[in-house]
Amino acid sequence: METLGISADGKIIEFKLKFIERYSQLTDWEAFKKISLTFLRRSIRVNTLKISVEDLKKRLEKNWKLEQVPWCREGFWIEHAQKGRRDIGNLP
């Protein structure tokens, strides 16, 4: 059983054998490992006590690409218009 993997940023990741055995019983290990080694999509959830979904979309759509998360009305995957930018904290 392969215990090593390469992350999306090129780092070698070692999974402990007991971890692999445990998760192999719970799920498809290869699919789990593949997702674990990829970058997660940046996402936000709108705090509707502070701002409405529509108001937030209007505020961000100039500089950010928003894609609705299918299972969460207040959730969005977010990507900056300048592709390399990854920070989303303290949005204006």
N, C-alpha and C positions, 0 to 999 in steps of 0.2 A: 504494500500500500504506500503510495507516494505521500510523504510527509512535508515536502517542500513545495513552495509556490513562489511565483514572482508577482509582486504587486504592480498596480498600474504605473507607479512612479519608479519601477525597476528594483525595488528592494526585495531581498530574499526573505521570505516568511516561512518559519518552520511551525507546523502544526504538531502538537503532542499526540502520540499514538492513542492515548486514552480519550482525548478530545475527539479524534476521528472516529473511534469506535462508538462513542456515545452519540455523536451526531449522525453517524451512518444508520443508527437504529431509529432516529427521529425523522430523517428527511433524506433526500437524494444528495449524498455527500458531494459528488462532482459538481452539481448545480450550485450547492451552498458555497463550495470553495471558489468557484468561478465568480460568483457575486461578491464574496468577501474580499476578493483581490482587486476589484474594480473601484473606481471613484464613485461615490454616491452623488446623485444629482442634488444640487443646492435647492432647498425649498424653504418656503415661509408659510405661516398660517396667520391670517388676519385676526387680530384681537378686536372683535366687533363691539366690545364695550368702549373702545377708544376711537374707532374709525369704521365706516362701512366698507364692504368689499368694493363697491363701485368707486368710492372716493379714493381708496388706496390704489386701485387700478389706474385711475386718472393721474394720480401723482407720480406713479412709477413708469408708466408706459413710454415716456420719452426716452429714457436711458436704459430701461430693463425690458427684456423679453419675458413675458409671463405666460405660462401654460397651466391651465386648470388641472389640478390633480383630480382624476375621475371620481374618487371615493370621498372627497372632502370639499364641500362648497367653498370653504374659507381657505383652502390650501392651493398653493401655486408652486410649480417648479420655476426657478428664476435664473436668468442668465443675463449678464450685462451686454449691452450693445458692443462694447469693446471686448471681444472674445476672451482675452487673457485675464481679465479681472475676475477674481474669485471671492473677494470680500463682500459680504452683504450686511454686516453689522452697522448700526447707527445710520440707517438710511435717512436721507433728508426728507 
